[in-house]
């Protein structure tokens, strides 16, 4: 009986070993090991060639470091490039039949509602699938830079200046999608920018990870602001950053960005309505986050204490959104004072009007 159980045990081990071998990527000569959804190692067979400029050229070059951080890398190259064979690229077949709409049908439907879809029908015109990151992993300036690939900055400035006061100030404090999408909720995103460096002479330049890390000789650039290391940014910590003489070459750049991105590009009514931003009070303007570059090239956001905009002259000296400091209680008190001030002259006039006949008899 004991030998029987031993034989069964050996069979289980053998089957388990065979199963593990079947799960491992095949490295034989007939199969170069293209990815079949295994992001951990399957993509490497593709990247061995596509990360080499001399092998594939600039058009098909893929940065392994950048691609590895995308969501697409998790699915593996073969998921989209489903016609790649063991004879690739000698077989001459198209390496992709999967399209963006196979996974992003909801976004495609949203995008189809605006005129951009007719002029730029392909997602690849704006988004490189081998570089695309989540919206909260890129900077607001990168969002606008995507638009600038087609829209000339000087032309945009000239057309907006026809109706928008302080055009440079506005365009430097918002993203294109802030006004030109159906997004309804916004947040004040704060970046660390170089004080005396401007892109094209107008746009701010966000300090990169390498530069900020040299300030503290640390890989954790958040501690440049987050002094107590609690992963939350207080108004006092922002003031300390501004007052630190070591940061005289840096400043806090605030940009109004949507909390959720939209592909329904259009010039909506809110774009012409100044009060949409300047009379909403603290409900939107007080929601603030500090956005810092990370070592892997992405950006990460850290919550900032509510009320930053109310203290903007000290906390974010280069940003103040008129109307952001509105307070409902103060507004109501003001209405009471205004009403009280009107009661006397209006009441006096009304009484004189009602008693005009009595005065005539006298």
C-alpha positions in Angstrom: 0.0 0.0 0.0 2.9 2.3 0.8 4.5 1.8 -2.6 1.2 2.6 -4.2 1.0 6.0 -2.6 4.6 6.6 -3.5 3.9 5.9 -7.1 0.9 8.2 -7.0 3.0 10.9 -5.4 5.6 10.5 -8.2 3.0 10.8 -10.9 1.6 14.0 -9.3 5.1 15.5 -9.3 5.7 14.4 -12.9 2.4 15.9 -14.1 3.1 19.1 -12.2 6.5 19.5 -13.7 5.1 18.9 -17.2 2.5 21.5 -16.6 5.1 24.1 -15.5 7.2 23.3 -18.6 4.2 23.9 -20.8 3.6 27.2 -19.2 7.1 28.4 -19.7 7.8 30.3 -22.9 9.2 28.2 -25.7 12.7 29.1 -26.8 13.2 26.7 -29.7 14.5 27.9 -33.1 11.1 27.6 -34.8 9.4 29.9 -32.4 11.1 33.2 -31.5 8.8 33.6 -28.4 6.6 36.5 -29.4 4.3 37.7 -26.6 1.1 35.9 -26.1 -0.1 38.1 -23.3 2.8 37.5 -21.0 4.0 41.0 -20.1 6.6 39.7 -17.7 8.8 38.2 -20.4 6.8 37.6 -23.6 7.3 41.2 -24.8 11.0 41.0 -24.6 11.3 38.9 -27.9 9.7 41.8 -29.7 11.6 44.5 -27.9 14.9 42.8 -28.7 14.5 44.1 -32.2 12.1 47.0 -31.9 14.3 48.8 -29.3 17.2 48.9 -31.7 17.2 51.8 -34.1 19.5 50.1 -36.6 17.3 47.0 -36.8 13.8 48.6 -37.2 14.4 52.2 -38.0 12.9 55.3 -36.4 9.3 54.5 -37.5 9.1 51.2 -35.7 11.4 52.1 -32.8 9.9 51.4 -29.3 11.4 52.5 -26.0 11.3 49.5 -23.8 11.5 51.8 -20.7 8.5 53.8 -21.7 6.4 51.0 -23.1 6.9 48.9 -20.0 4.9 51.5 -17.9 1.9 51.5 -20.3 -1.3 49.5 -19.7 -0.8 48.0 -23.2 2.4 46.3 -22.0 0.3 44.4 -19.5 -1.6 42.7 -22.3 1.4 41.8 -24.4 2.4 42.7 -27.9 0.6 39.7 -29.5 -2.8 41.0 -28.2 -2.8 43.8 -30.7 -0.2 42.5 -33.2 -2.1 39.3 -33.6 -0.9 38.3 -37.1 2.7 38.2 -36.2 4.2 34.8 -37.2 7.4 33.0 -36.5 8.6 34.3 -39.9 8.1 37.9 -39.0 9.1 40.2 -40.6 10.1 38.1 -43.6 6.5 36.9 -44.2 5.4 40.4 -45.3 2.0 40.3 -43.6 0.5 43.2 -41.7 1.4 42.9 -38.1 -1.8 44.3 -36.6 -5.5 43.7 -37.3 -6.7 44.9 -33.8 -7.7 48.5 -33.6 -8.2 50.9 -30.7 -12.0 50.7 -31.0 -11.8 47.0 -30.1 -11.1 48.0 -26.5 -12.0 51.7 -26.4 -15.4 51.7 -28.1 -16.9 54.1 -25.6 -14.1 56.7 -26.2 -14.4 56.2 -30.0 -18.1 56.9 -29.8 -17.5 60.1 -27.7 -14.8 61.2 -30.1 -17.1 60.7 -33.1 -19.4 63.4 -31.9 -17.0 66.3 -32.8 -15.4 67.5 -36.0 -11.9 66.3 -35.0 -13.0 62.8 -35.9 -13.4 63.8 -39.5 -10.1 65.7 -39.8 -8.1 63.2 -37.6 -9.9 59.8 -37.8 -7.1 57.7 -36.4 -6.3 57.6 -32.6 -2.6 57.1 -33.5 -2.4 60.7 -34.8 -2.6 61.9 -31.2 -1.7 58.9 -29.1 1.3 56.6 -29.6 0.1 53.2 -28.3 3.6 52.4 -27.2 3.9 55.5 -25.1 0.3 56.2 -23.9 -0.1 56.6 -20.2 -3.0 57.2 -17.9 -4.3 60.8 -17.7 -3.1 61.2 -14.1 0.4 60.0 -15.1 1.1 62.8 -17.5 1.4 66.6 -17.0 -1.1 69.2 -18.0 1.5 70.7 -20.3 1.9 67.4 -22.1 -1.9 67.4 -22.7 -1.7 70.8 -24.3 1.5 69.8 -26.2 -0.6 67.1 -27.9 -2.9 69.7 -29.3 0.0 71.9 -30.4 1.0 69.2 -32.8 -1.7 70.4 -35.1 -2.7 73.8 -33.7 -0.2 76.6 -33.9 0.4 78.5 -30.7 0.6 81.9 -32.3 -2.6 81.4 -34.2 -4.4 80.2 -31.0 -3.2 83.2 -29.1 -4.3 85.6 -31.9 -7.8 84.2 -32.1 -8.4 84.1 -28.4 -7.1 87.6 -27.9 -10.0 88.9 -30.0 -12.3 88.2 -27.0 -10.3 86.8 -24.1 -8.6 89.5 -21.8 -5.1 88.7 -20.6 -4.8 86.0 -23.1 -1.2 84.9 -22.2 -2.2 84.6 -18.5 -5.3 82.5 -19.3 -3.6 80.2 -21.8 -0.8 79.6 -19.4 -3.1 78.6 -16.6 -5.4 76.1 -18.3 -5.2 73.2 -20.6 -6.9 73.1 -24.0 -9.3 70.4 -22.8 -10.3 72.5 -19.8 -12.4 74.7 -22.1 -12.7 72.6 -25.3 -14.3 69.5 -23.9 -17.5 68.6 -22.1 -15.6 68.1 -18.8 -17.6 69.7 -15.9 -15.4 69.2 -12.9 -11.9 70.7 -12.4 -9.0 70.6 -10.1 -6.0 73.0 -9.6 -2.9 71.0 -10.5 0.3 72.5 -9.1 3.7 71.7 -10.7 7.3 72.8 -9.9 8.6 74.9 -12.8 11.8 76.6 -13.7 11.5 80.3 -12.9 13.6 81.7 -15.8 13.1 79.0 -18.4 10.3 79.2 -20.9 9.4 76.9 -23.8 9.1 79.0 -27.0 9.5 82.1 -24.8 6.0 81.8 -23.3 5.2 78.3 -21.9 6.6 77.3 -18.5 9.0 74.4 -18.3 8.2 71.8 -15.7 11.3 70.7 -13.7 12.1 67.1 -14.4 12.8 64.3 -12.0 16.6 64.5 -12.4 16.8 68.2 -11.6 14.6 68.0 -8.6 16.3 65.0 -7.2 19.6 66.9 -7.1 18.0 69.4 -4.8 17.8 66.9 -2.0 20.3 64.3 -3.2 17.3 62.0 -2.9 15.2 59.9 -5.2 12.0 61.0 -3.3 11.4 64.4 -4.9 8.1 64.8 -3.0 10.1 65.6 0.1 11.2 68.8 -1.5 7.7 70.0 -0.5 6.4 67.3 1.8 8.7 68.2 4.7 7.0 65.9 7.3 6.8 63.0 4.9 3.1 62.2 5.5 2.2 62.0 1.7 0.0 65.0 2.1 0.8 68.6 1.3 -0.2 71.4 3.7 -0.5 75.1 2.9 2.3 75.7 5.4 4.6 73.3 3.5 3.9 75.2 0.2 4.8 78.5 2.0 8.0 76.9 3.2 8.9 75.8 -0.3 8.3 79.3 -1.6 10.4 80.9 1.2 13.3 78.5 0.9 16.3 80.3 -0.6 17.5 76.9 -2.1 14.4 77.1 -4.4 14.9 80.5 -5.7 15.2 79.1 -9.3 11.9 77.3 -8.9 8.3 78.3 -8.5 4.9 76.6 -8.1 2.9 76.7 -11.4 -0.8 76.1 -11.1 -2.9 74.9 -14.0 -6.7 74.3 -14.1 -7.3 70.8 -15.4 -10.4 68.5 -15.7 -10.8 65.8 -13.0 -11.8 63.5 -15.8 -10.6 63.7 -19.4 -13.1 63.8 -22.3 -12.7 63.2 -26.0 -15.8 65.2 -26.9 -13.8 68.1 -28.2 -16.0 71.2 -28.8 -16.3 74.8 -27.8 -19.1 74.6 -25.3 -21.1 77.5 -23.7 -18.9 77.4 -20.6 -15.9 78.4 -22.7 -17.5 81.8 -23.3 -18.9 82.2 -19.8 -16.3 83.8 -17.4 -18.4 83.1 -14.4 -18.1 79.3 -15.0 -14.6 79.6 -13.5 -14.6 82.9 -11.8 -17.8 82.7 -9.8 -17.9 79.0 -8.7 -16.3 79.8 -5.4 -14.4 77.3 -3.3 -16.2 74.2 -4.5 -13.8 73.6 -7.4 -11.0 76.0 -6.8 -10.2 74.6 -3.4 -9.5 71.0 -4.7 -5.8 71.1 -5.3 -3.1 68.5 -5.9 0.7 68.8 -6.2 1.9 66.9 -9.3 5.5 65.8 -9.3 7.7 63.9 -11.9 8.7 60.3 -11.1 11.9 58.4 -11.9 10.1 56.3 -14.5 9.0 59.4 -16.5 5.4 59.5 -15.2 3.8 62.0 -12.8 2.2 61.4 -9.5 -0.3 63.5 -7.6 -0.4 64.4 -3.9 -3.4 65.8 -2.1 -3.0 69.4 -1.0 -4.8 70.8 2.1 -8.2 72.3 1.2 -8.2 76.1 1.1 -5.0 76.6 -0.9 -6.6 79.0 -3.3 -7.8 81.1 -0.4 -4.1 81.4 0.6 -2.8 81.6 -2.9 -0.8 84.8 -2.5 1.4 82.9 0.0 0.9 79.3 -1.0 0.8 79.7 -4.8 2.1 83.3 -5.4 2.0 83.0 -9.2 -1.7 81.8 -9.3 -4.8 83.5 -8.3 -8.2 82.8 -9.8 -10.5 85.7 -9.3 -13.7 84.5 -7.7 -12.0 81.4 -6.1 -12.1 83.1 -2.7 -15.8 83.7 -2.8 -17.5 82.7 0.4 -21.3 82.1 0.6 -21.5 83.5 4.2 -19.7 86.6 3.2 -21.9 86.9 0.1 -25.1 86.7 2.2 -23.8 89.3 4.7 -23.1 91.5 1.7 -26.6 91.0 0.4 -28.0 92.0 3.8 -25.9 95.2 3.9 -27.0 96.0 0.4 -30.6 95.3 1.2 -30.4 97.4 4.4 -28.9 100.2 2.4 -31.7 100.2 -0.1 -34.5 100.0 2.5 -34.0 103.5 3.8 -34.2 105.4 0.4 -36.7 103.1 -1.1 -38.9 103.0 2.0 -38.6 106.8 2.4 -39.7 107.3 -1.2 -42.6 104.8 -0.9 -43.9 106.5 2.3 -43.7 109.9 0.7 -45.6 108.6 -2.4 -48.4 107.1 -0.3 -48.8 110.3 1.8 -48.6 112.8 -1.1 -52.3 113.7 -0.8 -52.0 114.5 2.9 -49.2 116.8 2.2 -51.2 118.7 -0.5 -54.0 119.3 2.0 -51.6 120.9 4.4 
